[in-house]
Amino acid sequence: MTAVESRAWTLTELAALADSSLDTIVSLQDPSGAYPASPTFSAYRGYSWFRDGAFIADGVSAWGDTASADRFHDWCSRILVSRRAHIEGIVAAAAAGIPVPDSEMLPTRFTLQGEEGADEWWDFQLDGYGTWLWGVVEHANRHTLSLESWQDAIELTVDYLVSSWRRPCFDWWEESADQVHGSTLGCIAAGLAAASPTLTGDRADATRAALQEIRGLLRQRGVVDGHLTKWLGSPEVDASLLSVIRPLGVFPAEGSIGAATIAAIDAQLNVGGGVHRYLADTFYGGGQWPLLSCFLGLNFLALGDRDRALDELRWAAATATALNELPEQVQQHLLEPRKMQEWLDRWGTVATPLLWSHGMFLRLAADLGLKATS
């Protein structure tokens, strides 16, 4: 039994750790509204991702902090509206059949002040914009809020994704830019589906048509042996695909595709409660990610298996440091241990805290009903 697996957590302790996770996130939230990915990790310091941030905001919102989530969505909205001309240019170029190069697409991360970063990154990723659309609507629906202040940014994002969703781009992990990824398509589908009721006219029609195409493409080319795949044409799974089922809801957990995907990821990537990204992962040796364990827990819960969902939350809790900080990954079970040192030499120790880990812990704890015990 590894150190991560060695400690049992009561429901009261789990709820207290969730409260601490909220405190960590809110205390580190920038005055701009941005959630820093990790405040001290060399490669992430000073940046906020739309994808990570949307999931963080969702966890914060689910645990009951409306104001913090509002501030993040305001930050995203300002970024998008300030780039109206840029987005409209991308959309027009796509419509004319001369799409802009990847380097001119919106970046995946911004400085906490909302600017593009000056350093090189694997920047063209579409999933974050779909995840933000889903997240802002989910937040508004959860707390019966008006979307009016965010609607302009929502419509710009919809136009961007409808024009560009077919393009290959980097995945969640900043890898494989030449592929169309199942999780990317799922995030886009979830965002367009969430935004669709807020749209009118030609934009609404184009959104519904794109959503139908994306879902059809996933079913036709993104499923092998009954489960969703890492990218179109690949037989492999990736733990990011869990999000497409829960919490994004593109496929129901109890449906054939959802159930088969959960089962494949559980069998191939879950070791004792800790979930790997994918089998060929070498990043920091290919460790286990607490946030992915929380995604798996959400999926188990959607299948009606509360006990296994709690097991995943307990595993994630056991990765916390003495300061109650959750890391990006842990190294008790590495897929490629020989690769760990090169990342330590390059970027230093694993990102801790990773706010996305805390956000996913909050969402799973909230869905398990632990807020009432805190």
N, C-alpha and C positions, 0 to 999 in steps of 0.2 A: 504494500500500500504506500503510495507517495505522500509527501507532506501535504499536498493539496487535498487529498482525500481523507486525511486523518482526523479532521475535526467535524463533529456534528454541530448543527446550528438549530436552535429553537426558533419558532415563528416570531417570538418577541425579539430575539437577537437579529433575525433577518430584517424585521421592520425597522429596528434601530439602525442597522447598517444602511438601509434605504434612506432613512432620514439624514444620515451622515453623508450619503451620496448626493442628496439634494443640496446640502450645505456646501459640499465641495464644489459642485457645479456653479451654484449661485455666487459663491465667494470669488470664483475665478472668472466669471462672466465679465467681459470688458464693458466699460461704460457705453460703448457703441452698440451693445447688444450681442456682439459676436461671442460664440463659445470657442475659446482656444482649444485646439485639438489636444495638446498637452503642453503645460506651461514651461517645462524645462527641457524636453526632449529636443536634441539639436536640430533634427530635420523638420520638426513640426512647430517649433517655437514661433509665436507671432502670427500664426495662420489659423483660419477657420474654414472648414469645408462645408458646402451646402449639404452633402450627404450625411456626414457625421453629425453636423449641427441639427439637421432636421430630426434625426433619431434621438439626439439628446433632448431637443425641445419637446419631442413627443413623450419621452419619459418624464420630464419635468412637469408637463401638462397633465399626464395621467396621474402623477403623484399629488397634483393639486395646486402647483404654483403657476397660475395663469399669467402673472405679470412678467416673469422671467421669459416664458415662451413668447409672449407678445413682443418683448424687446428683440428677441432673435428674429422673429418674422419681420419686424420693422426693418432690421438691418438688411436682411435679404431683399426686401422690397426696395429699399433705397438703392442698393447696388443695381438691381435690374432696371428700375426706372431711369437711373442716371445713364444707363447704357442703351437707351431706347434706339438711338440712331444706329448703333452697332448691331443690335438685334434685328432691326428692320432691314439693314443691309445684308445680313446673313440670310434672312428669309427671302428677300428679293433675288439674291444670287441663286439660291436653290430653285426658286420658281422659274428662273430663266435658264436652268440647266447648266449653270456654271458655278457650282458650289465653291465657297471659299475654302482655302486650305485649312488643315487641322489647326495650324498655328494661329489662325484668325478666329477660331471658335471661342466661346466663353471659357474661361479657365475653371478648373474644378475647385480651386481654393483661392481665398483672398486674404490680404492682411486684415488685422482686426479693425483697421480704419476703412476697409472696403476697397482697397486698391489692389491691382495686380502685383504679384511678387516680382522682384528683380532677378531672383535666382532661378536656375533651370529646374523644371519639374515635369512629370508625366501628366500634362495638364488637361488634355482634351478628354473629358469624361461627361457623358450625358446623364448618367443615373441620378446625380445629385439634384438636378433640376426637376426631374420627375418626383423624387423623394420629397423635395420641398413642397411641390404642389399638393401631394398627398398629405404631408404633415400640417400645412397651414389650414387646409380644409378640415382635417381630423381634429385639430385643436379647436377650431371655431365651432364645429358640431358638438364636440364634447362639452363645451362650456357655453353654448348658445350665444356665440359672439357674431357680430356682423363681419362680413368679409370686405366691406366697402373700402376700408383703408388699404387693403392689399389687392383689390381687384385689378388695378392697372398692371401690377407686376404679375399677377396670375395670367392675364391675357397675353402679355409679352412672352412669358414662359411657355404657354401653350403654343403660340405661333412658332417659337424657336424649336420646340420638340416635334411638332407636326411637320415642320420643314426638314428635319434633320434626323429623325429617329432611325432611319435605315443605315446610317453611316457606321462603319466600324470605329471603335474608340477604345481607350484604356478601360479596364474593368475596375471594380472596387479597389483592387490591390495595386493599381498603377502598372498593370501588366497586359501583354497580348493586345496591342493596339490595332492589330490587323484583323481582329475577330469581332463578331457581333455576339454579345454575351447574354445568356439567359437572364441573369439578374439585372442587367441594364435594361433590357426590354421589359422586364417585370416592373421595375421602378417607374419607367416611362408610362406603362399601361396603368399603373395604380394612380399616378399623378393625373393623367388625362381623364380617367374615370372619375376621380374626385372632383376635378374642376368642371367637368362637363355640365352639371346642372346650373352652373353660374354663367354659362355662355349663351349667346344668342346668334341668330342669323348664320351667315356663311362660316363663321368661326366654329359655331356649334356643330354644323354639318361636317366640316373638315376634321374636327376632333373625333366625332363618332366614327367616321370612316377610317381614320388612322388607328383608333382603338380596335376596331374590328380586324384590321389587317395585322396588327401586332399580335393579337390573341391567336389569329389563324396561323401566323408564322411560327409562333412558339409551339403550337400543337403539331404543325407539319414538320418542322425542321429542328425544333428544340427539345424533342422528347425521344429518348432511346430506352428500350426495355421498360417503357411505361413511366419513366421519371424524367424530370427536367434535366438539362445538361449544361455544362459550364459555358459552352458557346455552341452556336449552330453548327451541326456536323460532328461535334465531339461526343464520345460515349461517356465522358467523365462527369462526375458531380463536383460541385463547389458549395461550400457551406453558405455562401451568400445567397444561394437559391432558396434557403429557408425563408428569407424575407418576403419572397414572392407569394408565399402561402400565408404566413403570419409574421408581421402584422399587416402587410399590404393587401392581402385578400384577393389577389388576382386569380388564384386557384384555391378552392376550399380544401381544408385539410382532410375532410372525409371523402372527397372525390378521388377517383382512381389516380390521377396525376399527382395530386397533393399527397396522398397517402404513400404512393410509391416513392416520391421524392424524399419525404421524411424518413422512410425506411432505409433508403439507399444511403443517405447521409449518416443516419444513426449507425448503420452497419459498417460503413467504410471510414468515417471520420471521427466518430465519438469513441474515445478511450477513457472509460471510467468516469464519464461526465464531462471531460474536457474535450472540446471540439477543435479539430484542425481545419485550416482553410481549405486545402485540397491535398491530394496524396503526394504530389510532386513539389510541395512547398519547401523552399530552402531559406526563407527569410528568418534570420536569427535561429537557424537550425530547424525551422518548421515546427514551432511550439503550438500549444493549445490556447485558444482565445476565450476569455470569460464572456465577452460580448456575444460570441457565437454560441456558447452554451446557453445564454439567455434566449437567443433566437430559437434554439432547439427546444428550450423549455416552453416558449410561447406556442410552438407547434404541438408539443405533447399536450398542452392544456387544451388547444383547439380540438384535439382528438378525444378529449375527455379523460386524459390520464394525468390527474392532478399529482399523484405521487411522483411520477417521473419528472414532471415540471418542477416540483419542489426539489428533487434531487439535483437538477441542473442549477437552480438558484443557489442551493447549498454549495455546490462545487464552485460556482463563481465567487460566493462569499469567502470561501476558504483561500482564495488567491489574494485577499486583501492584506496589505501591509499592517504593521503595528499602528500606523496613522490612519487606517481605514481607507487607504488609497488602492484602487483597482488598477492593475497593469493592462497593457495591450495584450501581452501573452506571457505564458510561463514555460519553463524549460524542463519540467519533470519528465516529459515524454516527447522527445524530438524525433522528427522524421529523418533529418539529415544533420546529425550533431557536428559533423566536420565543417559545416558551413557557418556555425555560430560565431566563431572568432572573427571572421572577416567583417561581420556586421558590427560586432563590438568595437573593432578597430576603426570602422568607418563612422559610426554614429553614436557610440557609447552604449550604456546599458539601456535595456528595454524601456519604452515610454511608460512612465508611472508618475502621476496618475494619467490615465487616458480617459477623457471625459465621456467618450462614446461608451466605454465599458460601464461607467456609472449611469449613463442614460438608459442603457438596455437593462441594467439591474433594476432601475426604477420601474420601467415598463412591465417587466415580468412580475415584480413584487406587487405592483398595482393590480395587474390582471388576476393574481392569486388572492387578492382581497386582503393583503397584509396591512394596508393603510389603517384599517379599523383597529388593529392591535397596537398601533404605535402611539 
